[in-house]
């Protein structure tokens, strides 16, 4: 678990450095990532599409994460071409990572119960 968190932090830092070195500024709005997550493709949200394809392919474990990442990338491309004003590689990567993390439940942390 710690290795995954460190890996995600390293990837985030790498893309942050790449964005800082870019000569043109890129406007990234996290609320758009929420819109991508909720709208998805064709009215189906990313989470719903992930569940449909996961059950169709009968995937478990790491395969589910890969399916979720592919669906997140597809939803991001769909958004960037239809409403995002054109494709930008840096926006694509950032939005895909944020949407994939949300689709995989990274925001759900285990809570300890107090009696």
CORNOR-V321570 format. One line per field, one symbol per residue. ss: DSSP state (A for helix, B for strand, O for the rest). phi: phi as a letter, one per 20 degrees, with the letter a starting at -180 (. if undefined). Layout:
ss = ???
phi = ???
This chain:
ss = OAAAAAAAAAAAAAAAAAAAAOOOOOOOOAAAAAAAAAAOBOOBOAAAAAAAAAAAAOOOOAAAAAAAAAAAAAAAAAAAAAOOOOOOAAAAAAAAAAAAAAAOOOOOOOOOOOO
phi = .fffffffffffffffffffeffefdeddfffffffffemcmneffffffffffffelebmfffffgffffffffffgfffecenoecgffgfffffffffffemfeedfdeede
